[in-house]
Amino acid sequence: MSKASGESPSLCNRFHRASELIGRRWTGAIIFVLLKSRCRFAMLRDVIPDITDRMLSERLQELEQEGIVERTVVPETPVRVEYSLTKKGRALASAIEAISDWADKWIPLDPAPAERKSGRARPRA
C-alpha cells in the first residue's frame, strides 16, 4: 500500500500474533537450535547464552501449547526427555533462515570479552 493512496496502514492480526509469539525473548534461539537437531533440556540450556532453567521451561511449554514444539519422553532408565519441532515448527525454517541471513549482513559481532578489555577487536573474517 502506498502513502499516496490516502489509506492508513493497518496491521494484520495474524502477523501481529505470530511476531509476538516468535519474537519473545529466547523463542527464536530455541527454534533456531531445534531446526538443527532434536535436543534434551540441558543441551538447549547449554547452547543458548544466559537462558535460565525457568525461562527455558516456560518457553518450551508455550511452544508446545502452540503446537510448535513436541516433547517426547523416552522410557529408558533414567527417563530421557527430548524436544523437537513439529511440522508447524519446521515450517518456520525459511523465516528463521531469512532472519539469520539478515543478521549475517547487518548485525556486527561483539568483540570477545578479552578484546573488549584491551580495546582491540580482531577484524571480522
N, C-alpha and C positions, 0 to 999 in steps of 0.2 A: 504494500500500500504506500503510495507516495504522499508527501505532505501537501502537494498541490491539489489533491482530491478534496481537501477540506474536511475529511473524516478524522476523528480522533483515533489514535492507535488503541487497540484492545489487546488484552492478554487472554490467550487460550487457557481455559481452566484445566484441561488435561496436561498441557505443558507445564503450567504452574505447579500442579500437584506432583508431577514427575520430577521436576527440578528441585522441589523442596525435599522429596524423598531421597533422590540420588545425591543431592548436594549437601546433605547433612554431614557434619564432620565425621571423618573416618569411613563413611559408607563407600565412597569412591575407591579408597585404598583397599577395602575388603573385597569389593567386586574385582578390582584390578588383579589382586593376588589369586582369587578363586578362578579367574579366567585362565590362569596358567596351570592350576592344579587343585585337586581336592585337598583339603588341609584339616589338620586337627587344630583345636583351640590354641594350644601352646605354640604351634608353628605360626599361626596368624599373629598372635601376640608378639612373637619374636621378630617378625619381619615388618611390622607396622610401627614406626617410631612413635614413642610417647603414649601409645594407647594403654589404658588401664584395663584390668580384667573386667571390671564392672561395665565400662563403656563398650568393650568388645562384646560382652554378653548381651547388653541391651541392643546394640546394632544388629547382631546376628538374629536375635528374637524378632526385631522389627522386619528384617529382610525375609525371615521365614514366614511371618504372618502375611507379608505381601506376595508370597509365592515366588520369591527371587532366589532364596537360598533353601537348600534341603539339608536337614540334619539327619545323619544316619548313625544308628547305634550298631556297632559291630560286636556281636555276642562272643567275645573272647575273654580270656582271663589274663590280665584285667580287661574290663569292658573298654572299648575304644569308641570314641565319638568323632565322626568326620563331617565336615561341611563341604558342600559342593553347590554349584549353581544349577538351578532348574533350567528348563528350556526358556522360560521367561527371562531368567537371569542371563543366560548365554546370549540372548537376543540383544543385550546391551553391549556386546563386543565391539560393534562398529562405532558406537558413541564413545566408548572408553578409548578406543584406538584414535579417534579423531581428537579427543582431548589430549591424549599422550603426544600425538604429532604436533598439536598446537603448542604444548608445553615445551617440547624439544626446540621449537623455533623461537619462542617468546619468553620463556621463564629462565633467568640465569640461575646457575647453581651457586649455592652459598659456598664460600671457601671452607675448607676443613678447619676444625677448631684450632689446631696448631698454627695454621696460616693466618687466622684472624688475630691471634695474639701477637704474631710477629709483624702483622700489617702487610705481609706479602702473600699474594694469591698466585697460585700456579695458573698458567694460561690454560684455557679450555682446549680440549682436543677437538 
